[in-house]
């Protein structure tokens, strides 16, 4: 199947969303946990989390344009500057998936979707207790993407919780974390490690 730009524009909204969201391949499936200054928690599923740098340790994600119904995550981050990113595992995919519904701001997705808010040490934002792989971040920068009204939210890692069995020779084995990936709007995949290669140095590139 071949789609031109005009073909893509003529697709119905849901079909276009599913196709364009899937063309980049399997993406990480994460739940982002936040809280506002009034103590109201929020939890939302994101497939746009991306590594931006290791020193400082920066992670970004794309937030959709804010409306009255959408944007509780970014508003809470603006309120407190703290948020969490939590890997999703097969045991609670369904619960995580339904956090994408447009709940009113006074409804906590933690409670509505039967996931547990966990507070670790004095970190302000809630983690997902059911997740085995958790990242706590502090907001650093927001970059507006004018072409479609989205925003790149950049945070620095201040807390990192990784399953012991997933750390193998200095690497993270994502298959051992039992984390899942997502494609399109509603298709979830387990991760299977197939190969591992050394850090690439020019003098070590083999002949193919």
N, C-alpha and C positions, 0 to 999 in steps of 0.2 A: 504494500500500500504506500502510495506517495501522496503527500499533502503539500500543496502550494500555500503561500501566505493567504491567498483568498479562500482556499479550502478551509484553512484553520479558522479564519474569521467567521465562516458560515456554519461551523459546528455549533450545536446547542451548548449552553454554558457548562453544564455538568460534564458532557463528553469532552469538551475542550479542557476543562480543569483536570480531568483524569489523565488525558493523553499528555498534556504539557508537563504535568507534575511527575510523569513517569519517565520522560525521555532521558533524564540524567542518570537513570539507573536507581539502584537501591540506595536509600539515604538512611542515616541514623534516625531511629525513632526515640524521642525523648519527651519527658514531661517537665515543664518549667513551673516551679513553685514560687509563689510570691505572697506578700502580705502588705496591706497598706497601714498607714499610721493609726487607723482605728481598730486594727487587729483583724480585719476581714481577709481571709485567705483566698487564694485563687490558684488553680492548677489547669494547665493547658498543654495539649500535645503539639509538638513542633517537629518538622522534618527538615528544617533549614539550618540546624546547628553546624558550625564549621570552625575548624582550627584556624587561627590567624597568626599565631606566633608562640614561641616557647620561652623567650626571655625578653620581656616579661611574658608570663603564661596567659595568652589572650584567646578567648573564644567569642565568636559572633553568632548571632541568629537574626533572621529577617522577621520583622513584625509587620503585619498587614496594616493598611491605612486605618486610623482610629475612627470609630463611630460611637454612637451611644451604646450599641450592643457589642462592639468589638474593640479590644484594646485595653482590657483590664490588666493584662500582664505588664504592658509598658507603662501604664499609669502607676501601678504599684511600684515598679522599679524606680520611676521618677520620684515617688514618695519616699522610699526608704534606701535606695541605691543597692539593695541586696536581693539576690535571687538564687535559685538552685536549678541545676539541670540533672535529671535522673533518668538513667537507662530504663527501658521497658523490657520486661521479660515475659515469656509465654503465659505464665500463670495469670497475668492481669492485663493482657492485650485488650480484651473487651472493655474493661473498666477505663483504661487509658483512652481508647478510641472515642468514647462518648464524652470525654472532657471537651471535645471540639464543638459541642452544641453551644449555642449562643445563650447561655444562662445569664440572668440578671446579676448585677454586680454584688447584690447582697446574698447570693447563693454561692456557697463554697463547693467547688467541684470535688474537693476532697470528700465532703460529706455525701454529696449527691451521687457520686460514682463509687462510693465505698472504698476509698483509698485513705491511708493513714498519714496525717501530718506528723512529721518527726522533727524535733528541734535538737540540734547537736551542739553541745557546749553553749557558747553565747552567740552563735550565729543567728541573725535575726530572722532570716527567711526559712520557711518550712521545707524540709526534704520529704521524699516519699519513702516511708518506712519499708514498703514492700520491695523497693529497688535495692539491688546489691552493689550498684555502681553509682555513686553520687558525687556531684560537683557543686561547690558553693562559690559564688562569684560576687564581686562588687562592680557596679556599673562604672565605666570609664568614659564612654563616648557614644554618641548617637549620630549616625550619618544618614541624612535624608536622601532617598533615591527618587529624584524628581520625575523620572520617566513613568513611574506607576504609583507613586505616593507611598511606597513602603519605606521602612527604616531599618538600617543595619544597627543593631544594638551590640556594643562591644563591652565585654566584662573581663576582669582579671581574676584568675582562680585564687581563692583564699582557703579553700578546703577541698580535699580530694580523698574519697573513700573508694578503694579498689579491692575486689576480692583477692585474698592471698593466693589462691590457686591460679589466678589469671596472670600473675607476674612470672614470666618464664624467661630466664637469662636476660633480664633487663627490658624485655618487651612485654606488651600487654597482648595476651591471646584472647581475642574477643569471642572466640568460640567457647572458651572456658567461662566467660562472664555470663553466658546464656542470654546475651542481649539480642534484640531483634531489630530488623530494618523495616523500612516502609517504602512503598512505591505507589505513585498516584495518590488517591485520597483514602483508600481503604484496603489496601493489600499489604499484608505483613509477611516477613520472611525471617527464617532463622539463619544464622551465620555459620558457615563451615570453612575452616582454614584449609587451603589447598596447597600452598607453597610458602616458603620463607627464603629470602635472599639477603645477602649481606648489604650493609651500608655501602653505597656506590662511590668508589674512587676511580678516577679516569684511568689509572694504570691497571686497574683490576677488571676493566670491561672485557668480557670474553669475546672470542670470534664466534659469530653466528653463521 
